[in-house]
Amino acid sequence: MNPDKIWLASYPEGIPATIDPERYRSLVHLLEESFTRFASRKAYVCMDSVMTYREWEQYSRQIAAWLQQRGLGQGARVAVMMPNVLQYPIAVAAILRAGCTVVNVNPLYTPRELEHQLEDSGAEVIIVLENFATTVQQVLPRTGVKHVIVASMGDMLGVAKGALVNFVVRRVK
């Protein structure tokens, strides 16, 4: 083992130490293969709710179609203002599948910081978790953002758990 790469000792059996960077034409190509190859496997788990690769594929396809229906062209910037929730990987995959560019936005930005990033990036759309929508609302008129998609914390957690989580997030301080 290479003493400069001690992390290789932690790799499970069958995981190669190197990858072939020419194997995939793009991240979308990698995603598409993974959606098919691992369709029934868990892709993500959040608050004990599981999202399979198949579900990830379906949700991201729907949002990608929505973005394209809005006339967003190749490379159009779409901001994502979310913490680590199931909606985040869906949004990123959708943006890439639509041919757009992901603009990651720190959900803890102040209005001034958010306004600067949205204007500097040229974002036309922002996908935001409702907990942070107030900040977006404060700066929206001074940006080029044309569309806002608001997700709720409980959206991907099932009916009962989702409703409970949304209630707590919205009403309990």
KEKE-3310 file (N, C-alpha, C; in steps of 0.2 Angstrom, whole numbers, plus 5000, padded with zeros to 4 digits):
npx = (5004:5002:5011:5007:4994:4985:4971:4966:4967:4955:4945:4932:4932:4934:4932:4940:4956:4958:4950:4942:4943:4938:4927:4914:4904:4899:4893:4879:4878:4884:4875:4863:4866:4868:4855:4848:4856:4856:4843:4834:4840:4845:4847:4848:4846:4836:4832:4827:4819:4819:4826:4826:4836:4828:4817:4824:4828:4815:4809:4819:4818:4806:4807:4817:4811:4801:4810:4815:4803:4801:4809:4822:4839:4853:4866:4860:4858:4854:4850:4852:4847:4848:4849:4856:4845:4833:4828:4838:4848:4840:4836:4849:4852:4841:4844:4856:4852:4843:4851:4856:4866:4872:4870:4877:4870:4873:4863:4862:4866:4866:4854:4860:4872:4866:4859:4870:4877:4867:4865:4878:4880:4871:4859:4843:4833:4828:4829:4823:4823:4809:4812:4821:4816:4812:4823:4826:4815:4816:4827:4823:4817:4828:4836:4840:4832:4819:4810:4804:4806:4799:4803:4797:4802:4797:4793:4798:4797:4786:4768:4763:4774:4780:4770:4771:4784:4784:4774:4781:4793:4787:4779:4784:4796)
npy = (4994:5011:5023:5036:5036:5033:5031:5021:5009:5008:5006:4996:4979:4976:4989:5000:5007:5018:5027:5027:5041:5044:5036:5041:5053:5064:5071:5069:5058:5048:5049:5044:5031:5026:5028:5018:5006:5004:5005:4999:5001:5009:5026:5038:5043:5051:5057:5044:5041:5034:5036:5029:5025:5024:5032:5044:5046:5048:5059:5069:5069:5075:5088:5093:5093:5103:5114:5115:5117:5130:5137:5138:5138:5130:5129:5139:5147:5139:5142:5133:5133:5125:5114:5099:5089:5077:5083:5091:5082:5079:5091:5095:5085:5086:5099:5097:5087:5095:5102:5113:5125:5122:5132:5133:5138:5145:5141:5149:5162:5179:5192:5202:5195:5184:5191:5197:5185:5179:5189:5190:5177:5176:5169:5162:5155:5149:5137:5133:5129:5131:5136:5146:5155:5167:5175:5175:5181:5194:5199:5196:5206:5213:5206:5195:5184:5174:5163:5154:5140:5132:5122:5111:5105:5093:5087:5075:5065:5056:5055:5056:5058:5068:5079:5081:5085:5096:5104:5106:5113:5124:5129:5127:5135)
npz = (5000:4997:5006:5006:5004:5014:5017:5008:5014:5021:5012:5006:5001:4984:4980:4969:4969:4960:4948:4931:4922:4910:4908:4909:4900:4906:4921:4921:4913:4922:4932:4926:4923:4935:4941:4934:4936:4950:4954:4964:4975:4991:4990:4997:5014:5026:5041:5045:5034:5018:5002:4986:4972:4961:4964:4966:4953:4947:4953:4951:4937:4935:4940:4932:4919:4922:4924:4911:4904:4907:4899:4901:4896:4890:4902:4910:4926:4941:4957:4973:4989:5002:5016:5021:5016:5009:4998:4992:4984:4974:4968:4963:4954:4945:4940:4933:4924:4917:4909:4915:4926:4942:4956:4971:4987:5002:5015:5026:5023:5025:5020:5012:5008:5001:4991:4984:4979:4971:4961:4956:4951:4942:4943:4938:4943:4959:4971:4986:5004:5014:5027:5025:5016:5019:5018:5005:5000:5004:4996:4983:4973:4969:4961:4947:4948:4942:4945:4959:4969:4982:4995:5008:5024:5028:5016:5009:5018:5021:5024:5037:5046:5039:5040:5053:5055:5048:5055:5067:5063:5058:5068:5081:5092)
capx = (5000:5006:5010:5004:4987:4983:4964:4965:4966:4948:4941:4929:4934:4931:4932:4946:4960:4958:4944:4944:4939:4935:4921:4908:4904:4897:4889:4872:4879:4885:4868:4858:4868:4867:4848:4846:4860:4855:4836:4830:4844:4844:4852:4849:4842:4836:4827:4824:4816:4824:4824:4829:4839:4822:4813:4828:4827:4808:4808:4823:4816:4800:4809:4821:4806:4798:4815:4815:4797:4802:4813:4829:4843:4860:4870:4856:4860:4849:4852:4850:4848:4846:4854:4856:4839:4832:4827:4845:4851:4835:4837:4855:4851:4837:4847:4861:4848:4840:4857:4858:4872:4870:4874:4876:4870:4873:4856:4863:4868:4862:4851:4866:4876:4862:4858:4877:4878:4862:4867:4885:4880:4866:4854:4837:4829:4831:4826:4825:4819:4805:4815:4826:4812:4811:4829:4825:4809:4819:4831:4821:4816:4834:4839:4837:4828:4812:4806:4806:4803:4800:4802:4796:4807:4794:4790:4800:4797:4780:4763:4762:4780:4781:4766:4773:4790:4782:4771:4786:4797:4783:4776:4788:4802)
capy = (5000:5018:5026:5043:5036:5028:5030:5015:5003:5008:5004:4989:4974:4977:4996:5001:5013:5023:5027:5029:5048:5044:5031:5045:5059:5069:5069:5067:5051:5045:5048:5040:5024:5024:5027:5011:5001:5004:5007:4997:5002:5016:5032:5043:5042:5057:5056:5037:5041:5032:5037:5024:5028:5025:5038:5050:5047:5050:5066:5074:5070:5079:5095:5094:5094:5109:5119:5115:5120:5137:5140:5138:5136:5126:5133:5143:5146:5138:5142:5129:5135:5120:5110:5091:5086:5073:5088:5093:5079:5079:5097:5095:5080:5089:5105:5094:5084:5100:5106:5120:5125:5122:5137:5131:5144:5143:5143:5154:5168:5185:5195:5205:5190:5181:5196:5197:5178:5178:5193:5188:5171:5176:5164:5164:5151:5147:5131:5135:5126:5136:5139:5151:5158:5174:5179:5175:5186:5201:5201:5194:5211:5216:5200:5192:5177:5174:5158:5152:5134:5132:5115:5110:5100:5086:5085:5069:5061:5053:5059:5057:5061:5075:5083:5082:5089:5103:5107:5108:5118:5130:5132:5127:5139)
capz = (5000:4996:5013:5005:5003:5020:5017:5004:5019:5023:5006:5006:4996:4978:4978:4966:4971:4955:4943:4924:4921:4903:4908:4908:4896:4910:4928:4920:4911:4928:4936:4922:4923:4942:4942:4931:4939:4957:4955:4970:4981:4994:4988:5003:5020:5030:5047:5044:5027:5013:4995:4982:4966:4956:4967:4965:4946:4945:4956:4947:4930:4935:4941:4926:4914:4924:4922:4903:4901:4909:4894:4904:4891:4892:4906:4914:4933:4946:4964:4978:4995:5006:5020:5020:5016:5003:4992:4989:4979:4969:4965:4960:4949:4941:4937:4929:4919:4912:4906:4918:4930:4949:4960:4978:4991:5009:5018:5032:5021:5026:5014:5008:5005:4996:4985:4980:4976:4966:4956:4953:4947:4936:4944:4936:4947:4966:4975:4993:5009:5017:5033:5022:5011:5021:5016:4998:4999:5005:4991:4976:4969:4967:4958:4941:4949:4939:4948:4966:4970:4989:4997:5015:5027:5028:5009:5007:5024:5021:5026:5045:5048:5035:5043:5060:5055:5045:5060:5072:5060:5057:5074:5088:5092)
cpx = (5004:5005:5007:4997:4984:4975:4962:4964:4959:4943:4938:4932:4931:4931:4939:4949:4960:4952:4947:4940:4936:4929:4915:4909:4903:4894:4882:4873:4880:4879:4864:4860:4867:4859:4846:4849:4858:4847:4833:4834:4843:4849:4853:4844:4842:4830:4823:4820:4821:4821:4829:4832:4833:4818:4817:4827:4821:4807:4813:4821:4810:4802:4813:4816:4803:4803:4815:4809:4797:4806:4820:4834:4849:4864:4866:4858:4854:4852:4849:4852:4845:4851:4854:4850:4838:4831:4833:4847:4846:4835:4843:4855:4847:4840:4852:4857:4845:4845:4859:4864:4869:4874:4872:4875:4869:4866:4857:4866:4863:4859:4856:4870:4872:4861:4865:4878:4873:4863:4873:4884:4875:4860:4847:4831:4832:4826:4828:4820:4815:4808:4819:4822:4812:4817:4828:4820:4812:4823:4828:4820:4822:4838:4836:4833:4821:4807:4809:4802:4804:4798:4801:4800:4804:4792:4792:4800:4791:4775:4763:4769:4782:4777:4768:4779:4788:4779:4776:4791:4793:4781:4779:4794:4807)
cpy = (5006:5021:5033:5043:5031:5026:5023:5009:5003:5007:4997:4985:4975:4984:4997:5007:5019:5022:5029:5036:5048:5040:5035:5051:5065:5067:5066:5059:5046:5044:5044:5033:5022:5023:5020:5006:4999:5005:5006:4998:5009:5021:5036:5041:5048:5056:5050:5036:5039:5034:5033:5028:5029:5031:5044:5052:5050:5058:5071:5075:5075:5087:5097:5096:5101:5115:5120:5119:5128:5141:5141:5135:5132:5131:5138:5142:5145:5137:5137:5131:5131:5117:5103:5088:5082:5077:5090:5089:5078:5085:5097:5091:5083:5095:5102:5091:5089:5104:5112:5119:5126:5128:5136:5138:5142:5146:5148:5160:5174:5188:5198:5200:5186:5185:5196:5190:5177:5183:5191:5182:5171:5171:5166:5160:5150:5142:5132:5131:5132:5140:5145:5155:5166:5178:5180:5181:5193:5203:5200:5200:5214:5211:5199:5186:5178:5169:5156:5145:5133:5125:5115:5105:5093:5083:5078:5063:5056:5057:5061:5061:5068:5080:5085:5087:5096:5107:5110:5113:5124:5134:5132:5130:5135)
cpz = (5000:5003:5012:5005:5008:5020:5013:5009:5021:5018:5007:5001:4990:4975:4975:4969:4967:4951:4936:4923:4914:4903:4906:4905:4901:4917:4926:4917:4917:4932:4933:4923:4931:4944:4939:4935:4946:4959:4961:4976:4984:4991:4993:5008:5024:5035:5046:5038:5022:5006:4990:4975:4961:4958:4965:4957:4944:4947:4952:4940:4930:4935:4935:4920:4916:4922:4914:4901:4903:4904:4896:4899:4894:4896:4911:4921:4937:4953:4968:4984:5000:5010:5018:5021:5009:4997:4988:4983:4973:4965:4961:4954:4943:4937:4932:4923:4914:4908:4909:4923:4938:4953:4968:4982:4998:5012:5024:5030:5024:5020:5009:5004:4999:4990:4981:4976:4970:4960:4952:4949:4941:4937:4942:4940:4954:4969:4982:4998:5012:5023:5031:5017:5012:5018:5008:4996:4999:5000:4983:4971:4966:4963:4951:4941:4946:4942:4954:4967:4978:4991:5005:5018:5027:5021:5008:5013:5025:5024:5033:5047:5045:5038:5050:5060:5052:5051:5065:5069:5059:5063:5081:5087:5096)
residu = (MET:ASN:PRO:ASP:LYS:ILE:TRP:LEU:ALA:SER:TYR:PRO:GLU:GLY:ILE:PRO:ALA:THR:ILE:ASP:PRO:GLU:ARG:TYR:ARG:SER:LEU:VAL:HIS:LEU:LEU:GLU:GLU:SER:PHE:THR:ARG:PHE:ALA:SER:ARG:LYS:ALA:TYR:VAL:CYS:MET:ASP:SER:VAL:MET:THR:TYR:ARG:GLU:TRP:GLU:GLN:TYR:SER:ARG:GLN:ILE:ALA:ALA:TRP:LEU:GLN:GLN:ARG:GLY:LEU:GLY:GLN:GLY:ALA:ARG:VAL:ALA:VAL:MET:MET:PRO:ASN:VAL:LEU:GLN:TYR:PRO:ILE:ALA:VAL:ALA:ALA:ILE:LEU:ARG:ALA:GLY:CYS:THR:VAL:VAL:ASN:VAL:ASN:PRO:LEU:TYR:THR:PRO:ARG:GLU:LEU:GLU:HIS:GLN:LEU:GLU:ASP:SER:GLY:ALA:GLU:VAL:ILE:ILE:VAL:LEU:GLU:ASN:PHE:ALA:THR:THR:VAL:GLN:GLN:VAL:LEU:PRO:ARG:THR:GLY:VAL:LYS:HIS:VAL:ILE:VAL:ALA:SER:MET:GLY:ASP:MET:LEU:GLY:VAL:ALA:LYS:GLY:ALA:LEU:VAL:ASN:PHE:VAL:VAL:ARG:ARG:VAL:LYS)
# end
